[in-house]
Amino acid sequence: MNHFMALAVLLTLKTYHTMYSQREPFLFPVLYLNLSKDLALQQLLVEWDVDKSAHDAELAMSFEIQVRQADETAPVWIEFHNVTLDKSRKPLHWIWDSDIPLECMSHSVRIRSKAEASKDWSQWSLWETVLGLDTSNNSGPQIFPEEKVVEEGSDITLCCIGRKGQIIKEFFLDPGVHIFNRTNSQVGLLTVKNVAHQEAPHINVYCRESCNENQCYNYSTFFVGKPPDTPHDFCCQTQDMRTITCTWSQGGDTYLHGRYSPKYTVSEEFSRKTVLCTVSCLKQCSCSWDIDQQKIYNVTVTVENPLGKKTAMDVFNITHRIYPAAPFQLWDACTDTEITLYWKCRNREIELFCQTEVLQPDGKVELHNSSEVHLHFSKVTLSGLQPYTDYTVRVHCAAAGHFWRWSEWSEVQTIRTREAAPSGKLDIWREITPVWGGQNVTLFWKHAPSFRANGGSISYEVTWEKAEDGSEPESVSLSSVYNSTRISIGTHSYRISIMAKNNVNYSLPSILIIPRATGIKELEEGQVNGTDDGIFITWEPKPVYDSYIIDWCNFPMLQLCDLQWKRFEPNTSSALINSGVRYSFRVYGSVANRASLLEKKTGYLRELPPLLDPTVEKVGLTSNAVTLSWDSYPTNESQSGFVRGYHVYMSPVQEDCSLKGSKKHVLPDNSVLCKYTIDNPEEKRYTVKHLLSNTKYKLVVKAYTGGGETPIVNFIYVDTPFNSNLLYLLVLLVIVPSLVAALCLWKMKWVKECCCPAIPTPNKSKVLSFKEFKIGSEKVLKVSDCVPDMLAVDKKKGEAQKLHLWSQLSSVPTEEKTRGPWIYPSENEGRDFTPMPTCQALTWFENFAYSSHLAVESDPCQIAETVEPGMSELSVALYQPRYCLDTLHEAAATSPRETACRKTSLRYVSQTDVHCLGRRH
């Protein structure tokens, strides 16, 4: 069903006007109106005419056109259209593109006009309406547009028109996309912005009214695609001047298939043929037709789909567009250095120019041009080739008159040239081993860069003879699998020649002179260092030699070492050898095929870390040092590099290392070791100092080369012994002072009592625990509980006199002792006990349990009374300072006398107070 149907409704707008003056025209409204619409393009066409029969001159007019939709009161579109009217009476046209299908609802148009020179508009015409299908009585809901093709990225508005009296309940897409849905009671509108191509080949639109019967449903389909691309690489040519073939590329995918897929047509303008051929498209599109008498062509290819149309054009002279067919049926004839190649062409009536491609054995490509054409074939001769060598050839051709392009290549053919005698010489060398009564000579040979075998089957001929007396030569033949042989010769000088032989002939001989056997001269072996490019070797050149040879073994550790050698020009004094691991090189100078040993060198192409770590032994261990030894560690050719020295790593097990004289080395686990470096590879003993005693250490010794050292994996452990000197020092610094301190602490009480005894606190004494006997606020000392052992009386703070009362009291009766202490006043230093009636004395009682100061002031000459200790009252001695009891001697002790006194003070002090004031003697 074709959805691009068009319905035309003609709307003619005629304008009648009255006569007007030349200054101002007068225009009348239109009388009738015709419209037309294109449903496929969703376009509305307005067509009208103006009657200007009364005017001969042109008239510039302006028209205002308004468009409104079904139930809308305001216009949805307003446009001003300017036009110049002439006498041709052609109708006027205006096209309006609708954003919704014209079937969805009715559209109305009105118009008014004015002369451009005037400011006044004519009256509006009546609204003329083109009805939509919303006014029709349908049997079910209808969706517009029907089965439409939409360009990707564009917008589309769909509508669903329901039956009269029905409401559009659902209106949606599948697969679902973002939409704008606007629905009134009967017409539903659905707008899709920026339509994208989905994986599904099409998109379905569904509409449902508010009922549930079958006639309440409907659906439609639309496709999303792209317009076709312009055909690329459009070109027309001929292979045989009988048929023209045009080819082009299709371009990108349009996503449209079936009846909407791109359609191609090929036309030719000069012959006015619209369809020249049938197009077929696989990888490439092509179209062919027969050539007639026409030579010049203007060919156009057109590609079209519902979204657009593109064209490409090619103008050409067919005689200049000859694309020959590929040559075929190749054959050859050859010698040892030439190949003649033959082939056939299908277009013998066309003059061709051909090109032959020759692929050399080394991968290089050579091109040989030729135009030699015979009746039935063409040929080319390739010269300057190598004997017994495979060459790969192929041919293509082009038109000689007007070159357009080369034909396709012919099939590839491989050709081998014939054999020839070997060219060049073999590169030969020898290794001499002295034996009893002669020499064993091992001969080696290889193909020199200039040598070519020039044949498939090759062998080697070795001949030797004495160089001096011309003895009968000896020879041996060896097959191509050999590149060395050993011969035994005497002690004389010998001449040796080696030749290569194939099925044609021998090569030129390579000569080597073996000198007479003499004593072996020992040379000192030097070291050479490897680089990224190889091992660099230098030697001292001498003008006597015409060449130099260096030999070495590829596998020096094996018995079959694969001896290698290299020759150098006489003006050369260095070489770069780029193979192997460790090598012992020998440098020879050669003159007249006689070689002499000049120097010996040893080197590594690339030094690697040592294969094995040194085996470490503890030679000596003290509390603060350990001596390590690894005497058996090899530093010779068994290593993978020159051993440059050793690294000793050490650290306490429980902590990082910081030993004096070492460098820090951080392991991958961030632990820190102490590192010591030994630069001499022959020094295999080292002492690590400044260790801590009674500590466990881990250590390892690593050899290093120019390639570094292997990672640290395994450690050995040592325990330093306890330092006895530290024990002695500990005794001196700790134990002895501790003993001294303990002794001092032990004697401290005695020293304190001797020097400064402690003063006891009287308030803590049990003697003062009696609460019922106080003088004022102070507790009174019970004198009978204090037994003094010394008395000191100081008159006017003079020198104290000390009396040992116990010696005095020993003759006193016990009862007198218990009644109270005897008081002996002291008046002079000579201990003159002459009684003095004065009482201005300060008295100390020594060694009492406590001291309490009692200052009692009263009338003078009061009598001191003693309370008997047997009484029930407090056994406390009351001292009244009115009288003084003076005990002068034993007789005076029983007859005290009263003495009138002035104010006297008496206090008790401890023994400590006496000592601190100083003891008097």
GULOTOR-418904 format. One record per residue (C-alpha): y, z, x negated. Coordinates in steps of 0.001 Angstrom, whole numbers, plus 500000, padded with zeros to 6 digits. Example, Ala and Ser with C-alpha at 12.3 -4.5 7.8 and 13.67 -1.06 7.14 Angstrom:
! residues 2
        Y        Z        X
   495500   507800   487700
   498940   507140   486330
END
This chain:
! residues 921
        Y        Z        X
   500000   500000   500000
   503307   498972   498499
   505764   501854   498601
   508713   499708   497603
   509410   498271   501044
   513050   497624   501913
   514680   497831   505306
   517994   495955   505600
   520488   496838   508220
   523678   494842   507915
   526875   496728   508471
   529859   494420   508724
   533271   495894   508610
   536007   493544   509807
   539633   494472   509580
   542140   493001   511985
   545789   493376   511256
   549030   492222   512742
   551715   490214   511136
   553561   492067   508507
   556668   491495   506496
   556618   490690   502813
   557862   494210   502068
   555073   496251   503740
   551670   495221   505092
   550068   496779   508219
   546246   497120   508370
   544169   497938   511491
   540901   499854   511686
   537594   498022   511625
   535988   496893   514862
   532310   496976   513892
   530135   498011   510902
   526790   496863   509435
   524716   498791   506838
   521603   498027   504776
   519292   500279   502797
   516590   499827   500151
   513925   502450   500699
   512213   501813   497376
   515394   502268   495362
   516860   504855   497744
   520092   502853   497925
   522538   502423   500832
   524534   499146   500948
   527876   498966   502763
   529216   495478   503468
   532549   494608   505119
   535189   491881   505389
   538970   491747   505900
   540730   489062   507900
   543678   487848   505840
   544095   484432   507309
   547809   484978   507559
   548116   485488   503831
   547733   482939   501101
   548371   485194   498166
   545922   487672   496686
   546143   491230   497987
   545124   494390   496092
   543402   496796   498431
   541985   500338   498209
   539144   501585   500383
   538024   505172   500880
   534347   505481   501809
   532673   508677   503044
   528944   509373   503487
   527409   512280   505404
   523871   513303   506232
   522253   514110   509598
   523573   517442   510772
   526200   517965   508078
   529816   517985   509204
   531307   517609   505724
   530742   514411   503720
   528158   514571   500950
   529872   511752   499077
   533472   510406   498848
   534429   507401   496743
   537511   505185   496351
   536777   501487   495956
   539495   499142   494633
   539213   495394   495154
   541483   492323   495183
   541166   490163   498313
   541470   486406   498025
   541149   483506   500424
   537446   482987   499728
   536557   485266   502671
   533612   486711   500718
   532332   489959   502178
   532872   493167   500264
   529960   495319   499064
   529458   498905   497958
   526142   500566   496959
   525415   504275   497153
   522366   505885   495461
   520876   508697   497504
   519288   511717   495803
   516770   512110   498627
   514603   509469   500316
   516556   507692   503060
   513612   508253   505410
   514124   512000   505329
   517236   512108   507511
   519931   509946   509092
   523008   508869   507048
   526452   507947   508407
   529311   505988   506782
   532971   505480   507635
   535805   503664   505844
   539555   503253   505778
   541863   501011   503753
   545365   500563   502396
   547283   498187   500216
   547647   499521   496699
   551394   499102   496994
   551453   501244   500100
   551136   504980   500535
   549820   504808   504099
   546156   504624   505000
   544752   502921   507997
   542856   504861   510600
   539240   505806   509926
   536568   503595   511354
   533968   505142   513572
   530948   506745   511944
   528122   504252   511705
   524654   505744   511297
   521407   504566   509764
   518675   506631   511363
   516024   508448   509396
   512486   509146   510487
   513422   512692   511483
   514460   511246   514829
   511151   509488   515450
   508168   510886   517286
   505450   511116   514618
   501816   511986   515102
   501905   514456   512204
   504007   515585   509231
   505163   512784   506936
   505960   513045   503161
   508500   510791   501435
   508559   509070   499058
   504967   507926   499388
   502901   507543   496172
   505856   507261   493828
   505892   506755   490044
   508351   509156   488404
   509702   508916   484852
   508946   511912   482659
   511965   514179   482258
   513702   513019   485427
   514339   514870   488703
   512727   514057   492039
   513403   515242   495571
   510629   515065   498173
   510825   515682   501881
   508358   516488   504620
   509319   515547   508174
   507563   517500   510865
   506987   516585   514438
   509511   517482   517045
   509192   521073   518027
   507264   521981   514834
   508445   524013   511825
   507473   523201   508221
   505456   526229   507127
   504306   525172   503615
   505493   522509   501200
   504159   522702   497582
   502745   520813   494555
   499337   520891   492843
   499175   521470   489894
   501978   523922   490427
   505331   523369   488709
   508695   525062   488986
   510404   523723   492126
   513419   524316   494321
   512342   524572   497943
   514792   524149   500797
   513479   523947   504349
   515049   523806   507817
   513180   523852   511067
   511825   520282   511021
   512558   518832   507558
   511434   520421   504288
   513013   519442   500970
   511397   520052   497576
   513206   519297   494294
   511417   519145   490928
   513641   519311   487839
   512683   517704   484513
   509295   516447   485633
   506690   516771   482861
   503420   514934   482422
   500469   517126   483301
   496904   516904   482078
   495922   515700   485536
   496473   511933   486084
   498636   512575   489141
   500384   515345   491096
   499614   516019   494748
   502185   517138   497327
   500993   519153   500339
   502825   519829   503587
   501768   521956   506572
   503382   522677   509875
   503203   526052   511563
   500047   525047   513493
   496471   524905   512188
   495046   521663   513653
   494121   518716   511443
   497213   516793   512474
   499314   519674   511145
   498484   518754   507503
   499479   515885   505227
   499634   515164   501510
   500970   512509   499154
   500623   511661   495469
   503065   510768   492741
   502525   509842   489095
   504531   510908   486040
   504791   508440   483187
   507079   506705   480735
   508503   503206   480569
   506732   500933   478055
   507898   500643   474453
   509235   497412   473067
   506329   495450   471511
   506252   496083   467753
   505397   493628   464971
   505508   490652   467330
   504552   487592   465311
   503107   484121   465967
   501186   481980   463426
   498387   479432   463009
   495343   479175   460753
   494425   475527   461294
   497462   473848   462923
   495444   473592   466134
   495967   476989   467773
   498899   479397   467843
   498082   483102   467970
   500695   485766   468682
   499993   489441   467947
   501869   492693   468515
   501367   496482   468715
   501233   498190   472113
   503474   501167   471391
   503151   504688   472762
   501114   505875   475726
   502865   505531   479092
   500401   507892   480864
   500062   505279   483588
   496773   503545   484227
   495152   501219   486672
   497609   499232   488756
   500492   501108   487098
   499447   500334   483500
   501689   498053   481379
   501417   494340   482171
   502049   491744   479432
   503213   488167   479903
   503932   485581   477203
   506354   482746   477884
   507951   479948   475879
   511533   479034   476573
   511721   475507   475171
   508728   474260   477132
   509662   476501   480109
   506114   477723   480419
   506122   481203   481955
   502487   481998   481247
   501084   480515   478038
   497904   482556   477649
   495871   485560   478709
   496675   488744   476800
   493880   490956   475433
   494571   494352   473866
   492153   496358   471734
   493563   497802   468515
   496219   495123   468730
   497363   492800   471478
   496973   489040   470973
   497434   485829   472861
   496445   482264   471769
   497133   478765   473067
   496700   475212   471789
   499353   473409   469790
   500764   470172   471211
   503419   467950   469690
   505980   470723   469784
   506948   472199   466374
   509727   474672   467224
   508900   477565   469528
   510827   480403   471192
   508132   482773   472417
   508875   485919   474442
   506445   488710   475245
   507309   490952   478191
   505737   494314   478960
   506408   495941   482317
   505360   498924   484408
   506948   500571   487511
   509365   502486   485286
   510770   499671   483204
   510449   496436   481321
   510801   495563   477619
   510709   492244   475751
   510294   490931   472205
   511014   487415   470975
   509929   485209   468058
   511501   481849   467174
   509639   479804   464531
   508560   476433   463158
   504800   476329   463356
   504485   474343   460103
   506033   477349   458350
   503655   479820   459951
   500343   478838   458378
   497983   481757   457805
   494853   480243   456194
   491341   481428   456811
   489682   483440   454025
   487788   481451   451284
   484004   481607   451513
   480812   480690   449631
   481762   481810   446076
   479641   480906   443009
   480182   480909   439231
   479280   479519   435804
   479921   481657   432689
   479604   482023   428887
   480014   485180   426783
   483843   485083   427133
   484581   482827   430176
   483839   482651   433900
   484434   479578   436098
   484637   480611   439754
   484129   478195   442662
   484757   478613   446446
   485209   476649   449671
   488054   476640   452252
   487914   475859   455981
   491332   474193   456140
   490860   471244   453865
   493679   469256   455494
   496180   471979   454493
   497414   472143   450919
   496595   475628   449663
   497595   477802   446746
   494968   480430   445770
   494919   483645   443789
   491926   485312   442092
   491764   489075   441543
   489684   490253   438537
   488713   493925   438285
   488170   494927   434621
   485548   497545   433569
   488362   499995   432738
   489748   499757   436264
   492667   497453   435506
   493329   494540   437859
   494329   491044   436734
   495565   488233   439013
   494975   484585   438171
   496774   481836   440163
   495281   478378   440668
   495920   475255   442727
   493048   473122   441487
   491439   471715   444646
   488611   469192   444743
   487170   467335   447682
   484753   470008   448763
   485690   473083   446704
   488316   474845   444640
   487884   476552   441279
   489523   478701   438638
   488541   479440   434999
   488880   483004   433710
   488931   483271   429902
   489378   485976   427249
   486579   488117   428666
   484238   490513   426892
   480586   489564   426272
   477909   491153   428406
   480439   492796   430761
   480541   493035   434542
   483639   491728   436333
   484419   491992   440038
   486295   489029   441581
   487648   487933   444973
   489986   485144   446183
   492658   484608   448848
   494894   481602   449581
   498198   480642   451182
   499943   477419   452273
   501412   475658   449267
   504187   473855   451173
   505800   476833   452942
   504445   480193   451899
   504073   482451   454898
   501428   485006   453953
   498138   485300   452072
   494877   484856   453875
   492345   487642   454107
   490356   488296   450897
   487055   486604   450407
   483910   488630   449928
   483711   490528   446623
   481464   489068   443909
   480339   490754   440641
   479712   488508   437609
   478318   489464   434157
   479195   487466   431035
   476505   486438   428528
   475405   488378   425381
   476934   487979   421898
   476377   489575   418483
   477692   493178   418190
   481335   493268   417159
   482927   495820   414859
   481179   498502   412796
   479436   501751   413522
   481183   504991   412590
   478680   506808   410315
   478540   510247   408629
   476045   512414   406778
   475019   516010   406083
   473452   516689   402666
   470931   519494   402119
   469809   520078   398504
   466029   520502   398062
   463738   520858   395077
   463815   517616   393119
   466237   515763   395415
   468306   515828   398572
   467695   515590   402295
   470354   513457   403940
   470808   513543   407705
   472586   510388   408831
   474663   510243   412042
   476279   507268   413758
   478325   506555   416849
   480202   503656   418337
   483668   503360   416871
   486517   502429   419250
   486439   498884   417877
   482656   498551   418176
   481049   496651   421062
   477328   496229   421549
   477787   492913   423420
   474224   493081   424680
   471799   495037   426782
   469069   495802   424240
   470345   497338   421029
   468714   498979   418005
   469852   500355   414646
   468830   499337   411104
   469195   501980   408345
   468896   500808   404699
   469284   502841   401489
   468943   502150   397750
   470053   503598   394417
   473632   502763   393610
   473202   502354   389812
   469999   500513   388916
   469596   498259   391980
   466134   499449   392977
   464207   497992   395902
   465961   499051   399136
   464190   501031   401828
   464906   500642   405552
   463980   501978   408963
   464663   500649   412500
   465540   502984   415368
   465944   502311   419068
   469144   502794   421028
   468170   506334   422095
   468719   507633   418556
   472036   508422   416930
   470761   510200   413799
   467915   510205   411303
   466911   512120   408168
   465923   510536   404874
   464873   512066   401558
   466370   510730   398343
   466387   511724   394701
   469129   513291   392709
   470706   509936   391886
   473635   508328   393698
   472557   506238   396708
   474124   503482   398803
   473328   503688   402534
   474147   501029   405177
   473638   501158   408973
   473834   498120   411307
   473512   497648   415076
   471324   494786   416384
   470947   493170   419821
   469114   490081   421076
   471661   487778   419428
   472380   489153   415931
   473373   492094   413686
   476735   493782   413485
   478629   494191   410235
   477126   496972   408047
   478730   500416   407689
   478446   501686   404045
   478149   505282   402817
   477755   506427   399162
   475803   509633   398508
   476959   511131   395163
   474616   512384   392473
   473298   515897   393124
   475421   518530   391354
   476007   522257   391728
   477439   523438   395027
   481104   524377   394810
   481914   527359   397031
   485288   527216   398768
   487136   530056   400427
   487080   529753   404211
   490455   529854   405964
   491274   530678   409576
   493005   528395   412039
   494333   529266   415483
   493639   527497   418732
   496275   526351   421230
   496125   525140   424789
   495644   521602   423491
   493054   522312   420804
   492597   523656   417281
   495283   522590   414851
   494006   521942   411298
   496055   521072   408228
   495025   520191   404690
   496588   519329   401389
   496664   515490   401071
   495951   513773   397785
   496957   510209   396937
   493580   509374   395439
   491825   509257   398837
   491891   506291   401205
   490808   508338   404259
   489927   511865   405392
   487015   513141   407470
   486670   516438   409370
   483269   517503   410638
   482164   520437   412773
   479383   521507   415109
   479773   521493   418873
   477167   524264   419170
   477462   526271   415937
   475026   528966   417080
   472162   526539   417681
   469914   524924   415131
   470674   521502   416587
   474410   522010   416411
   475468   518494   417496
   477479   517585   414408
   480787   515861   415170
   483246   514149   412842
   486550   512385   412973
   488270   510013   410502
   491949   509962   409622
   494288   507622   407771
   495256   508413   404146
   498822   509397   405107
   497552   512070   407536
   497521   515768   406665
   496803   517448   410023
   494596   517043   413054
   494164   518512   416545
   490538   519091   417555
   490092   519739   421271
   486490   520697   421923
   484176   523690   421588
   484579   527468   421235
   484274   528570   417590
   483941   526018   414850
   483525   525847   411137
   485390   522795   409944
   484939   520956   406681
   487631   518620   405399
   486528   515717   403160
   488454   513210   401184
   486913   509728   400911
   487491   506939   398432
   485390   503768   398264
   482923   505268   400799
   482436   508350   398574
   483330   511666   400308
   484263   514957   398585
   484589   518352   400226
   488183   519601   400071
   488557   522620   402390
   486732   524821   404894
   488325   526126   408072
   487154   528310   410942
   488830   528355   414298
   488491   528765   418051
   489681   526326   420643
   490397   529236   422946
   489832   532795   421876
   488121   534991   424434
   487860   538781   424572
   484974   540250   422535
   481598   540064   424213
   480638   543660   423357
   482538   546908   422861
   482095   548868   419634
   479386   551537   419664
   481314   554728   418899
   479942   557759   417070
   481611   561161   416709
   481825   561841   412993
   483923   564981   413096
   485152   567249   415878
   487543   570191   415583
   489530   572108   418113
   492504   569751   417811
   491116   566462   416393
   488171   564083   416688
   487095   561419   414182
   485459   558297   415585
   483404   555629   413797
   481965   552234   414752
   480756   550945   411389
   478073   548651   412836
   480481   546537   414903
   480288   542820   413813
   483452   540748   413208
   481766   537469   412235
   481023   534232   414105
   478995   536055   416739
   482277   536946   418426
   484150   534694   420825
   487381   535098   418887
   488784   536460   415643
   488696   540265   415874
   492298   541252   415149
   491894   545030   415427
   490971   547868   417750
   492510   549989   420471
   491521   553626   420928
   492149   555019   424397
   491975   558749   425102
   492960   561141   427850
   492030   564573   429223
   489575   564272   432090
   491646   566249   434559
   495133   564919   433823
   497169   562093   432290
   497592   561880   428554
   500749   562524   426537
   499519   562997   422956
   501935   562811   420093
   501983   559484   418204
   500417   557434   421024
   501640   554870   423539
   501053   555063   427247
   498542   552707   428845
   498375   552566   432648
   495065   551648   434289
   494834   549781   437610
   494244   553114   439390
   497614   554344   437952
   495982   556872   435634
   497593   557103   432198
   495738   556927   428864
   496972   557435   425336
   496672   554260   423278
   496307   553982   419503
   496285   550607   417730
   494358   549740   414548
   495545   546409   413115
   492861   546033   410431
   489557   544699   411884
   487636   546076   408887
   488916   549610   409432
   486274   551080   411718
   487133   554771   411637
   489975   556651   413289
   491004   560279   413800
   492805   561293   416966
   494939   564370   416353
   497039   566808   418385
   494267   567573   420856
   493999   570756   422864
   491176   573132   422144
   488507   573941   424711
   489366   570709   426629
   487207   567827   427849
   488454   564348   426870
   487367   560847   427827
   487756   558052   425284
   486835   554438   424611
   487294   552053   421698
   487998   548375   422465
   488055   545501   420004
   490670   542851   420706
   491022   539186   419713
   493642   536524   420304
   492151   536331   423795
   492758   540003   424517
   490175   542654   425316
   487737   543336   428096
   488744   545705   430922
   488103   549419   430474
   485054   550427   432513
   482958   553056   430746
   484143   556112   428811
   482466   558524   426455
   483292   562224   426712
   483948   564911   424090
   484624   568652   424459
   486887   570217   421840
   485689   573708   420709
   487625   576941   421143
   490289   577566   418453
   489400   580869   416590
   492848   580925   414992
   494244   581152   418467
   492006   584169   419066
   493372   585890   415994
   496889   585054   417025
   496142   586335   420505
   494946   589637   419011
   498090   589948   416917
   500501   588935   419625
   498865   590514   422669
   496271   593152   421929
   498084   595042   419163
   501353   595291   421105
   499327   596326   424143
   497674   599171   422189
   501024   600276   420876
   502469   600211   424364
   499485   602126   425755
   499827   604762   423037
   503515   605064   423702
   502822   605355   427410
   500227   608062   426732
   502677   610097   424626
   505644   609313   426841
   505335   612601   428833
   505225   614658   425685
   508145   612721   424155
   510081   613081   427381
   509420   616798   427576
   510443   617150   423953
   513534   615017   424113
   514799   615244   427677
   512665   617150   430173
   513078   616352   433816
   515239   618581   435996
   513290   619728   439041
   514952   619793   442444
   515319   623373   443677
   515291   622356   447318
   511678   621249   446920
   510489   624558   445489
   508156   626772   447506
   510168   629811   446419
   513084   628628   448535
   510921   628051   451565
   511991   631346   453150
   514499   630704   455840
   515376   634293   456720
   517093   635168   453419
   520219   633162   452656
   523657   633790   451335
   525986   631519   453170
   524337   628114   453442
   522327   628426   450201
   518852   629752   449716
   518569   632705   447339
   516157   632758   444415
   513539   635497   444366
   513957   636848   440875
   510660   638739   440860
   508753   635448   441098
   510376   634185   437902
   508997   635446   434622
   511476   634369   431911
   510300   633965   428355
   513721   633659   426763
   517252   634895   427557
   520474   633438   426294
   523859   634993   426909
   526971   632966   426100
   530256   634791   426027
   533223   632612   426845
   531121   629561   426338
   530369   630576   422790
   527173   630000   420940
   524151   630984   422985
   521989   633805   421884
   518334   633526   422638
   516096   636494   423060
   512407   636359   423389
   512075   638793   426188
   508329   638938   426207
   508330   640579   422828
   510881   643062   424063
   509081   643713   427298
   505730   644266   425711
   506586   647964   425196
   508161   648360   428595
   506030   649869   431322
   504580   647523   433839
   506373   649134   436676
   509663   648544   435016
   508784   644892   434519
   508078   644429   438126
   511305   645998   439276
   513363   643178   437870
   514318   641378   434725
   516143   643037   431887
   519505   641544   431043
   520733   641609   427449
   524275   640546   426943
   524963   638811   423600
   528252   639251   421873
   527779   637935   418356
   525763   635486   416360
   524056   638104   414325
   522238   639368   417339
   524032   642624   417215
   523042   644307   420402
   525891   646748   420423
   526744   647155   424063
   529958   645623   425191
   531593   646771   428390
   533073   643379   429119
   531563   641090   431784
   533175   637753   430918
   529852   636178   430103
   527886   633128   431202
   524166   633863   431246
   521186   631421   431203
   517652   632371   432067
   515357   629960   430297
   512098   628454   431574
   512618   629438   435206
   510872   627353   437804
   514226   626215   439113
   517921   626876   438713
   520345   627812   441462
   523945   628575   440906
   525280   631594   442798
   528925   632267   442548
   529752   635499   444299
   533194   636885   444099
   533920   640562   445158
   535504   643635   443927
   534869   644582   440301
   532333   647108   439127
   529949   646714   441935
   526428   648142   441387
   523508   645837   441107
   520712   646964   443306
   517084   646133   443093
   514847   645954   446091
   511431   647286   445494
   508778   644641   445570
   506561   646703   447846
   509080   646710   450666
   508514   644696   453777
   511916   643105   453421
   512519   640076   451306
   511430   640648   447743
   514633   639213   446369
   516842   640668   443700
   520482   640790   444716
   522931   640483   441964
   526413   641833   442497
   528803   640833   439747
   530721   644180   440095
   528493   645799   437452
   526605   644519   434453
   523314   645915   433326
   523306   645798   429573
   519957   646213   427863
   520714   646896   424247
   517551   648318   422990
   514479   650062   424189
   516370   653362   424937
   519081   651627   426854
   516499   649876   429028
   515854   653123   430969
   519449   654396   431159
   521734   651751   432460
   525298   652532   432858
   527949   651316   435073
   530754   649435   433612
   533845   648375   435381
   534077   644611   435175
   536264   641732   436085
   534999   638823   437992
   531715   637661   436417
   529574   634600   437116
   525822   634366   436637
   523600   631277   437070
   519967   630357   436457
   519067   627138   434637
   515806   625545   433661
   514447   625204   430195
   515461   621577   430216
   519112   622437   430697
   518937   624759   427730
   517354   622205   425502
   519803   619534   426458
   522701   621861   425636
   521109   622785   422344
   519007   625745   421312
   520735   628491   419324
   518902   630389   416597
END
